[in-house]
Amino acid sequence: MKLGVCWYPEQWPEELWASDVARMTALGLSFVRIGEFAWSRIEPEPGRFEWAWLDRAIDLAHAAGLEVVIGTPTATPPKWLLDAHPEILPKGRDGQVRGFGSRRHYCFSSDVYLAQAKRITQAVADRFGRHPAIVAWQTDNEYGCHDTVVSTSDAAKAGFRRWLAGEYGEVAALNAAWGLSFWAQDYRSFDEVDAPFGTVTESHPAHRLAWQRYSSAMVERFNAAQVAILREASPARDILHNFMGLFTEFDHYAVGRQLDVATWDSYPIGFLGQGPFSAADKARYLRTGHPDLTAFHHSLYRSCGNGRWWVIEQQPGPVNWAAWNPAPAKGAVELWGWEAVAHGAERMSWFRWRQAPTGQEAMHAGLNRPDNQPAAAWPEVEALGKGLASLGNLPERGRADVALVFDYDSVWAVESQPQGRDESVLATAMAWHTAARRLGLSVDVVPPDADLSAYRLILLPAQVFLSPTAGARLANIGATLVAGARTGSKTRHFAIPDGLPPDGLRQLIDIRVARVESLPPGIRLPAGNGGQVTGWMEDVQPGPAVETRLALDDGRPLWLAEGRAHYLAGQVDDGLLRRVLADAATAAGLAPRDLGPDVRVERRGTLNFLFNYGPEPVPVDQALLIGHNPVPPAGVAIWKDPAA
């Protein structure tokens, strides 16, 4: 794995640049990421380009032996462009214009901005596309950050109407598919369809889902335009985008299919406070991040990149953007690096080289302090580099034991009509991922159309859309399967399926969901052996061949099984979820074992990695290549299979 850093030479006096690149190479870094916020410095006035400073920075990095990942600067259109074309600004769900003064101030639906984005991308690509230092291009920066996927601008409304016409052909088909006779919402033409926001009470859920699908398609369109330019002007370089954590506003798989590499911005402590974790977990993992949060995203973005993925921004210390911003524990920065290694990352770079003294991110730590002295992360980055060098060539990661299907469309479906205010497909998927990893199982997070034939255990935490065709594909695989509540609960056009849910899944398990209920926080439905249901429960009618493995105390079936297929009719507590997954994993020929709350293991070929997220040392009965025994808090242990 190559190590690098995010470098912003335009933000610092040029007399620092030479020492910057010299110190980077001395630290063991091999690449820099630059340029993604530099539009106003590249083109300070319309049509007048100033390339000399960027030429010098790239040449300086190249002379020092550093590779360069360069970004298209479209996340920050300059003020002069906004003054000339105010129509490119996005509007929020409330209809208010979101203006200049921060970043991401553009609407994905704007054809005017798309043309400007293509123009600056072409200019940068023509200038640097064949420079020998350039190894990769990053399109834009963090699509959708700051709630910017959904816009209600005039361009978005017009684009949505065209998109609906392409989806449905005739407005009568839309009226029928959405069931718009309800509340007399029928449309006479697509031109009558507005944004599904600002209504007296809730707008139609199929309308909201369609708007989200359209908005995601606009992100795909925007990215594809840049990719086409970069492929032509800069052949044989990787093209990537930096996705985010805990973010589901567009289909990352679809954008990933346009790229060579999926990258993401990893902030384990920053994301902890925003994640679906208990107050106790947020306190316990305050300085390391949750044991499974980073791993979930590593696996997700490995799938988005078809196996190729990087961490392009890694947290080096306190950040600036969370509600509260604790410092990492000693060892945590190195631990996060090794976790990326274990999951097969090709590269990792830290954000950023030097902490800025001004601006919105002035409180965000870097590898250097604002006075240019090494920050607390420096020795841990140095240790990671030396450890990687000592291991030499690393084996391939290989396929995991378990496939966990995660679907953005299902996320949007539940958000469109949650039925319980705190319902979340992302939270459910992460809980199932945690349960499997705590059992010592390795997990791949995969899209619904992934090839699942080589997996022994498949998890469907909340696959809202599961057609009969998809169900038949699962039935023919032969793997053990565990599906959760809401699986197969809607058709693509957001109707309850004919014959009741779970649509598609009935080919594997003969059940019907007759009724559902959602429960407010604090309400528990007891089941046998101390298990509990929280949040969501379904009344299921099982067929004669279906076994009820566990029922609620009131008699309603909770855990049902038929052959290789298992169904959980409610959202269950962590202990019961582990019990169900352990049973299914054992039936699938795997060997689950409870590792406890703090320890996680990963396997990469013949190498084994143990990560200690807890507050106490953990003994290891192995001869270690990397680490100390016992493994300290925020520590890592690496060993090779004894037979290897």
N, C-alpha and C positions, 0 to 999 in steps of 0.2 A: 504494500500500500504506500503510495506516494503522499508526502505531507506538504502542505502549503499554507498560504495565508492570504487574506483579503487585504489588498493594499490600495490606498487612495492617494497617489502622489500629488494630484491636483489640490489636495487639502493641506499640503505642507510645503515649507520652503524648499526649493530645489537643492539647496546645499546639503539637505539631509538624505537625498536619494541614494547617493553612492554608498554611504555607510549603511543605509537600510538594506540594500541588496547584499552587501558583504556580510552583515550580521545574520540575514536570513539563511544564507548558505552555511555559515558557521553553525547555526542551530540545527542544520540537517534538513532544512526545507528545500524542495525542488521545484515549486511552482508558485506563481502569484495569480490572483484573480483581481481584475481591474475593470474600470470603465463603465459599470452599469448605471452610474448616476451622473455622468459627465456631459450630458447634452449641452448645457449652457456654456461649458468651457470649450467644447468642440465647435459649436456653432453659436457664438455670442450674439450674432445678428442674422436675420434671414439671408441664407445663401453665402455668408462669409464664414469660412472654416479656418480654425486655428489648430493645425495638426502638430506643430513643431514640438510642443511640450509632451504630447503623447508619444510622438516618434522617439524622443529622447528617453522617456521612461521605459518604453518597451525595449529599445536598443540596450539600455543599461541593464535591464533584467536579463536579456539574452546574453550579453557579454559576461555576466556573472554565472551563467549556466542555468538560469531559471527558465522554466517553461511558463507560458502565459495563457490564461483563460480570460478571454475578453467578453464583456457583456454588451449587448445592444442597449442604448441608453433610453429606451422608450418608457421606462417607468416614471421618468421625471421630465415631461415636456416643459420647455422654458417659458418664461412669462410672456415673451414677445409672441409666441405662438398662441397662447391663450387669449391675448389681447386681439390678435388678428382673427381668431376663430373661437369665440366663446362657446359655440355650439358643441365643441368636443367635450365639454365638461360633463361629468355624470350627474344624474339626479338620484337622490336616495329614495327609499320606499315612501318617504313622506312628501316627495315631489320637490324638495328643496335642492337647489344647485349646490354641489360640493366643489368648493373653489380652490384657487391656488394658495400655496403657503406651506404645503407639506410634500406629499408625493402621491403617486397613483391617481392623479387628477385627470382621468380620461375615461370615456365611455367605450366599452368594447364594440358597441353597435355602430359607432360613428364611422361612416365611410370617409369623412374628411380626415379624421385622425388616422385611420388605417393607411391612407395615402401618405400622410406625413411620416408615419412610423416606417413605412416601406422606403421612403426617401432617405431618412437618416440611416436606416439599416444598410441600404445600398451604399451610401457614402462611406460608412465605417468599414464595410466588407471590402469595398474596392480599395480602400487605403491599406488595410492590414490583412486581407484574406490570404495572401501568399507569403506573409512574413514568416521566416523560419522559426521564430519564437512561439507563434500561435499554435497551440495544440487543440484548442476547443473554443467554442462560442456558447455563451449563455444568452438565451432569448429573454429580454426584459428582466424583471426581478419580481419574484413572489406574486404571481398572478392572483388577484383577488384579495390581497392583504388589505386590512382596514375596511372590510365589507364592501368591496368594489366590484364583485362579479355582477350583482344585480343592480341595474340602473333603470330608471323610469323616464329617461330622456325621450324627446320626440323621435330621435333616431331608433331608440330601443322599441318604442311602440310600433313604429312602422315596420321594423325588422321582424318583430314578433308576428305581426299580421301576415307578412309574407311567409314566414316559417310555418304558421298554422295552415296556410293554403297549400304548402308543399306536403304537410303531414296528412291532411284530411281531404284535399281536393275540392270538396263542396262544403259549404257551411252547414248544410243539413246533416252531413256526416258527423261534424263536430257536435252539433246539438244532440244527436242521438247518442254518440259515444260518451259524452259528459252527462247525459241525462238532464238536459237544461229545461225540460218541462217543469222540474222542481223549482218553485219560487218564480215561475214565469221568466226565466232568464234567456229564452231563445234569442238567437241573433239572426238578422236578415242577410248580413254579409260579414266577411272577415273584417271589414273596415270599422265595424261597430265594436269590436273587441278591444277593451282597454287593458291597462295594467291591473292586476288583481290586488291592489292596495288602496287604502283609503275608503273602503266600503263601510256601510253603517254597522254591520256585524261581519262575521267571517265571510270571506269570499269563497267561491267554489273551490274545493280542494284539487280537483282535476285541473282547474285553471292555474292554480298556484304551482302545481307540479309541472305543467307545461311551460310556464314562465321560467322555472328553474332549468328545465331541459334546454330551452332556447338560449338562456344566458350562458349555459355551459358550452353550447355550440358556438357562440360568439367568441369565447376564449379559444376554442379550437381553431376557428377561422383566423383569428389574430395571430396565433402562434404559427400556423401553417404558412402564412404570408412571409414571415421572417425566415422560417426554415428554408423555403424555396430559394430566397435570395442568397442565403449563406451557403447552401449546397452548391450553387452555381459559381459564386465568387471565391469560395474558400474550400476547394475539394480536399478530401482526405483528412478533414478535421472533425472531431466529434462535436455534435450539437446537443445541448442540454438545457434544461430549465431547473430552477431551484424551487421545488415545492415546499410546503410548510407543514408543521405539525398541527394536529387537531383541526384540520381544515378540510371541508367537504363540499364547498360551494360550486365546484365544477368537477367533471369527470377526469381524474388524473390518469386513468388508464388510456383514455382516448388521446389526450395530449402526449402521453408517454409514447404512444405508437408512432408519433411523428419524429421522435428524438432518437439519438444514439445511446444516450445515457440519461437516466433519471437521477437527479440530485435533490437533496433536501437540506433544510436549515434546522439543525438539531440544538435545541435549548432545553435540556432536561429539567433544570430548575425553573426556568421561566414558564414552561408548559405545565409544571406540576400544579400550580395554583389555579390554572384554567381547566385542568382535566377533571374527568368524572371520578374523583377519588374521595374517600371519606376524610373527615377532619383529622382522624387519627393517622391515616396514611400520609397526609400532607405534612403533619408534624414529624412523623418518623423519618420520612425521606426528604426532609427540608433541604438538605445540602448535597444530595446525590441524585434527586429525581426518583420517580417510581421505578421499581425493578423491571417493569415490562413496558413502560411508555416508549422508550427509545427503541427497544427491540421490535415493537409492533410496527413502528414507522420504517425501520430498516427493512423489515420483511415486505411491507406494503410497497415501498419504492423500488425494491429489488424486482418485484413483479411489474411495476410500471416501466422499468427499464429493460424488461425481458432478460433479466439476469445481470445487467450492467448498471451499477449505481455508485454514487459518491455521496459523502457529506461535504457540501460546499461551504456551509457556515457551521462551525462548532462553537458552542459556548465556552469561553475561557475564564469567566469570572462572573461577577454580578452583571445583570443586564439592566436596561433602563425602562423597559416597556411593560413589565408586569405590575400588578397591584403592589406587590412587595418584592424586593430583589435581594435575597440572601446570597452570600458567597458560597462557593462550592467547598465541600470538605476537602481536607488534604488527601490527595490521591484520586479525587473524582475526575479531574480532567484527563488523567492518564487512563482511568477505568473506561471512560466514554470512548477514548481512542481504541482501546483493545476490544470493546464491544463491537465497534464497526469492523475491526479486523475479523472477529469471529464470524460476523455475518457476511463477509466477502466484499467489503467496500474496496474499490480500486484506488480512491483518493480521499483525503480529508484535509480541509483547510479551516483555520480558525478565523473567526470574525472578532477582532480585526488586528492589524499589525500594531497599531498604536492608538491608545484611547484619545479621542478628540477632546479638546478643551472647550469647544463651543458646539451649539446646535442641539437638536432634539435628542441626539444620542451621546451627549457629553458624559453621561453617567455610565455608559456601557464600557465594560472593561475590555482591554486588548492584551496582546502578548507583551506589550510595553505600556508603561504608565504615560501620562501626558508629558512628563519631564524626560521621556525617552529612556528611562531605566527599566530593566526587566521587571515585569509584573509577576504575580504569584504563580501563574500558569507556566511560565518559562521553563523551570526545571522539569515539570511533568511532561511537557512536549519533548524536551531533550531526552528524558528517560524513555518515552515511547519510541522515538527514533532509534535509540541505541538498542532497545529490545527487538525492534523489527529487524535491524541489521544482524543481530545475533541469531535470529531464527532462520534467516536466509529465505529461499524460495518457499512460499506457502502452498499447501495443497488446495485443491478446489473445495468449495464448501459442499456442493452436492445438494440433493433434494432433502427436504425435511421429512419427519415422520408423518406430520399432520398437515392437511390443507384446510385453512379457515377461509371461507368465501366471504368477501366483503364487497359490497355493491353500493356505489354512490346513488344510483337510482332509488334503492331502498331507503337510504338516508333521507332523500328528498321526499319520498312518499310519506314517511312517518312525520316529518316536519310539516308536511302539507295538511295532515289530519292526525295529530298525535293521539287523540282520545284520552291521553293522560298527559298532563302538562310537562312532566319530567321524562317522558319517553324519548329514547335516543338510540338509534341503531349503532352509532359509533361507540357509545358507552357500553352497550350490550356486547358488541364484538370485542372490545378491549377486555371486558370481564371474562369472556370465554378464552381469550388469548392468555390472560393471566392464569386461569385455572389450568390450562394445558401445560404452560411452562412451569408452573409450580409442581406439576407432576413429572418434571424432568423430560418432557417431550419437546422436540424441536418443531417449530410451526412456520409454514409458509402462508402468508396472507395473499390470496389470489383473487382474480376477477371471476365473475360467474361463468365466463366462456373459456376458462383455463382448461388445459388438458389435465384431468384429474386421475387418469388411468393408473399412474404409478404410486398413488398414495394408498395407504392402508386404512386411514381414518380421515373422514371428511366432516367438517363442522359447518353447519348453516345456522349461525346465531339468530338471524332475523332476515331471511331472504324473502322480502315481501313479494317480489315478482318471480314466480317459478312456474313456467309454462309446462304443459304436458310434454312438449318436446324436450325441455330441459330435464324434466322428471324421468323420461325414458332414458336419457343419456346417463343419469345417475344410476338408474336401475341396472344398466348393462355393465357398469364398471366393476362391480363385485366388492367394493370396499365397504367397511362399516361406516354408517352415517348417523350423525346426531343432528337433529333439526330443532330449532327453538320456536317459541310462540311467534305468531304473525307470519311464519313462513308460508308462502303461497296464498297470502290473504287478499291479494288484489290482482286484477288483470292489468295489462299495460295502460289501458285508458282509465284506470282507477275505479273500477267497479268491483263489487264482491263477485267472485266467480260463480258461474252456474254450478249447482251441486254443492256449493259452500266450500270454504277452505278446508284443507290446504291444497290448492290447485297444483297439479303436477306431482305432488308428493304422494298422492293416494296410490300411485303405481308401486310404491315401496311399503306403505303402511296404510291399512284400511281404516281411516278415521275421518270424522267430519266435525268441524268446529261449529257448534250450534249457537253459541253466545259468548261474548267476551265482556270482561269488566276491568276497569282500571282502579287502582287503590291509591289513596293519598299517602304521603309520607308518614311513616310510623305505624301503619296498619300491616299486620302480619297474619297470614293464613297458615296455621300449623299443619305439617305433614308428619309422616312416621319418622322415627329415629331422630327427632329434633330438627328436621328440615323445615324450612319456611318458604312461603311465596310472598314476594313483595312487588308492588307496582302493577302487575298484569296477570290475569288469570283467564283461561278459556274453558268453557264447558264443552268437553269432547265426547262424541259418540263413537266408541270403538266397534269395529267389525268383529265377527266371531273368532277370527284367528289372531287377534291382537291381545297381547298380554299386558295387563296393568301391573307394572313393577312397583309403583308407589302411588298412593292416593292421598288426598288431603284428609284431614280428620273428619271433614263433613262428607266424605265418600267420593268426591269428584276425582276422576283419574288425573294424575299429574305426569307420571313417567310411564310412557307407553312404548311397547316394542313389538316388532314383527320381523322375524328373520334378522337381517343385518341392520334394519332401520330402527332408530329410536326417536321419540318425539317428546319434548318437554312442553307441556301445555301452559306453563307459567314461568315467570321470572323468579328464579330460586336463589337462595342465599349461597355464598361462596363455597361453604362446606358441602352442601348437597350437589352443587354443580361439579365440584371435583369428584365426588362419589360417582356421579353419572358418567363423566368423561373417563374416569379410571376404569369403570366396568367396560365401557365401549372399547377403550384402548387395549385392555387385556384380551377381549374377544377378537380384536384385530391383530393379535400377535405381538403387540408392543409390551414394554415392561415399565409401566408407570410406577413412580415412587415419589412420595411427598417430600419436597426439599425444604418445606417451611416457607415463611413469608419473605425472607431476605435474600436467600441464595438462589442464583440461577446458573445454569450450565448451558454451554453451546458446544457443538462439535464441528470442526472443520477438517474433513479428511481424517488423518491420524492424530490431529491435535485436539485437545480438550481444554476448554476455557471455563473457569469458575469465577463468578462475580459476586462479591459480598457487599450488598447494599445496606446491611444492618449495622447496628451499633456495637456488636460483639465480634471478637475474632472467631474464625471458623477453621478447625483442624482439617487437614487433607492427608489422606493415606496414599500419597504419590510422591515420586521423585520429580521435582518441579524444574522446568526449563526457565520459567519466569515467575517471580513472586516469592513470597515468604510463607512459611508454615509455622504457626497458623496464619491464615489469610486475615489481615487486619481489616477493620472497617474501611469501606471504599477501596478495598484492595482486589487484586486479580491474581489468579494462579493459572499457569498454563503447563500442561504436561502432555507427553506423547503416549499413545497406546503402548503398553508394555510389549505387545507382540510385534509392533511395527519395526 
